Amino acid sequence: MVKPGNATDGLVRLSLDGGHDVTWSEDGKKIFWFLGPYLHFLEVSKLSRCTSTIRKDHLTFGIDCVKNLLEYQEIVVEHSTDISWLKKDVASTASHPESDLLVLYNATLLTMETGEFEKDLVREALLVIRGGVITTAAALSTVVIPTGGYCYRYARSNYCARIFRLHAHWDGFENPMPAKSWEMELT
């Protein structure tokens, strides 16, 4: 973290609240970053309007001036979840009594239970997803494979990225539901 008193001369603060996924336009004239669902951008040549403020401001690096130069656009992206994708896929390929039950077995799972890789890596595991919620993640030898749903047996050569593309953030226990992104976690 850059502390104001130790900052490099000429440092400019572009955002009040941070951001992520920073990139430049192909010609290098604009900088873009996301903050939650908003794409922020700045035409770099406009920074010259804030030169004196930036030089004098060793605490907040000119943000009071720079914030007036920023533009932003809300980006709305809608997509189906992996679970809904799997449900549609299962429904189109076979008929199962429990269409909300998905069983993945002989999988290799990496949990985040202890934070220690060797303890958290579970080979020959079972993952049960019922109604879009993971209800069981355990060693195959410790549980009985449920019947009636769609069962998928992993072989060492199989790879199914969509199923394991699960990611969530929590800052604590005030909200029991995961957020789509860290920025949206508190909303």
N, C-alpha and C positions, 0 to 999 in steps of 0.2 A: 504494500500500500504506500502510495506517495504521500508523505506528510507535507503540508503547505510550506513549512520553513525549510525543507530540504529539497524542494521541487526544482527541476531543471528550468532554467530561464526560458521564457517564451512558451511555456506549456499553456494550452488552451483547453478549457472545459467545455465540452459540446452538449452535455446533457445534465439536467437537474437530477435525474434519477437513475443514471446508468444506462445499460443496454447490452445487447448481445448480437452476434452474427454481423460484425462490422465488415463492410466491403466498400470498394471504390468503384466508380464508373469506369468504363474501359478507357476513357480519355483522361482520367485522373482529376476531373474538374468537380466531381461531387463525391461526397461520402454518405453512406447509408448505414443504418443500424435499426434493429428491432428493439422495441421495448413493449412487451406484452403483444397485443394485436396491432400495434401501430408501427409502421415503417417511417422512421424519421430520416430526413436528409437535409444536407446543407451544400450549397454551392460554395466551394472553398474560397473563391475570389471575394466573396462578401465579407470574409473575416477581416479584411482591411478596414472596414467601417468600425471595428472594435479595437483596433491596434492600441490606442492610448489607454483604454480601459484595461485591456489584457496586461499591458506593461505595468500598470499601477496596482493591479489586484493580485497580491501574492497569497491571498487566502482562498478565494474561490475561482481564480484563474479566468476572470472576465465573463462568467456565466450570466451575470445580470444584463450584459449587452448581447452576448451570443444567442441567448434564448429567443431573442426577437428576430433572429435571422433564420431560425429553423422552420422547416416545413414538415408536415407529416400527413400520412394517409392511413386510414384504418384498412387492414387487410382481413377479409373474411374468407375463411377456408372451411368448407364442410366436407367431411368424408365419413365413410362408414368405419366403425371400429373393427378391429381384427375379429372380435367375437361375432359380430353380425356377418362379416365376410365368411367366417367358418360355418355359421348356421346356414347361410345360403348355399354354400358349397356342399354341405352335407345333405341338405334338402334336395339338391339337384342330382345327387349321385345315388342315394339309397333311402329306403324308408326305415326309420327306427322308431320304436315305441316312445322313447324319451328323446325328442328332438333337441331339448335344451341340455342334454348331457353329452359332454365330449371328454373322452378319456385318452390321454397320451401316455403310453407306457414304454419301458425300455429306453427312456430318455435320459440324457445327462442334464442335471439341473445345477445351477449355481444359485444358491439362496444368499440372503444377506443376514442370516440369523446371528452369526457370531462375529463376522468381519474377518475371520481367519479362513483363507482359501481352502486349505485341506479339510477343515470341518464343514465348510459350506458347499463343497463340491459333492454332489450325490450322483453316483453312477447307477445305472439300472433303476431309474426312479419312475414314479407314477405321478401324473398331474391330472387332477379331476377338475373340470370346469362345469359348473351346474348353473344354468340361467345367467351365464356371463360372469360368474364369480368363481374364482379359484377356491375350491373347498378343501382340496387335499394336495399336498406336495410332500411326498415321502419316498423312502426307499421301497422299491417294489416288493421286497421280501417282507415288509412289515404290514402290508395291507392287502385286501382282496380287490381284484379288479371288478368294478361295478359292471353290470350287464344292462342291456336295453338301449344304450346310447351308441354314439359313433365312437368306435375304438380305433386308434391308430398306433401301430407298433413301429417304433423307430429301429432302424438298423444302423450300424456304424457309418455306412456310406450315405445315409439320408441326411438331408439338411432342409429344414423348413423355417426360413427366417421370419415369415409373417406371424407364426404362432408365438415366437419368443420375442417379438418386438414390443415388449411391455415396459413402460417407464412411468414413474410417478414421483411426485415430490411431496413431502410433508415437512412442516416446520415445527410440528408438535402434535398435540392431541386435541386441540380445539375443534378441528374439522376432521371427522373420520374418513372423509372421501378424498381420494387423490385429485390433484389438479392437472390440467393439460400442460401447464408450464409453471415454473417457479414464480413468475410474475403474477400469474392468475391464482396462486395458491391462497391468498388472503381474501379473494373476492367471493 
